């Protein structure tokens, strides 16, 4: 939910891709698609954004993930 909440703060379209054996793609602003993506901890992902604030969106989402969604280590 946190990821989607942050993604929805931006005008840009946000896409999330899982990498690996079974690659998948989801709309980063859709709770249902993110749930179906099932990117659990340790799953390699790629975040892209297209729109007027795309760099800021990707940076903020990457920070959220790096901070482990506020849960620390």
C-alpha positions in Angstrom: 0.0 0.0 0.0 2.8 2.4 0.9 4.3 2.1 -2.6 1.0 2.8 -4.3 0.3 5.7 -2.0 3.7 7.3 -2.8 3.3 6.6 -6.6 -0.1 8.3 -6.6 1.5 11.5 -5.3 3.0 12.0 -8.7 1.4 12.8 -12.1 3.6 10.4 -14.0 2.7 6.9 -14.9 4.6 4.4 -12.8 5.4 0.9 -13.9 7.1 -1.9 -11.9 8.8 -4.9 -13.4 10.0 -8.0 -11.7 13.2 -9.5 -13.0 14.2 -13.1 -13.0 12.8 -16.4 -14.0 9.2 -15.2 -14.4 9.3 -11.5 -15.3 6.1 -9.5 -14.8 4.8 -5.9 -15.1 2.4 -3.9 -13.0 0.9 -0.4 -12.8 2.7 1.1 -9.7 -0.5 3.1 -8.9 -2.8 0.1 -8.7 -3.1 -1.8 -5.5 -4.5 -4.9 -7.2 -1.8 -5.0 -9.8 0.9 -4.6 -7.2 -0.5 -7.4 -5.2 -0.7 -9.7 -8.2 3.0 -8.8 -9.0 3.9 -10.4 -5.7 7.3 -8.8 -5.4 8.4 -10.1 -2.0 11.5 -8.9 -0.2 14.6 -9.8 -2.2 12.8 -9.8 -5.6 14.8 -7.8 -8.1 12.6 -5.1 -9.6 12.9 -2.2 -12.0 10.8 1.0 -11.6 10.1 3.3 -14.5 8.0 6.4 -14.8 6.8 8.6 -17.7 5.5 12.1 -17.3 6.3 15.6 -16.0 7.7 14.5 -12.6 9.1 11.1 -13.6 12.6 11.5 -12.1 11.2 12.6 -8.8 8.7 9.7 -8.7 11.4 7.1 -9.3 13.7 8.7 -6.8 11.1 8.8 -4.1 10.0 5.2 -4.7 13.6 4.0 -4.7 14.1 5.7 -1.4 11.0 4.1 0.1 12.3 0.6 -0.9 15.9 1.4 0.3 14.4 2.4 3.6 12.5 -0.9 3.7 9.2 1.0 3.8 10.1 2.7 7.1 10.7 -0.5 8.9 14.5 -0.1 9.1 16.8 -3.1 9.1 
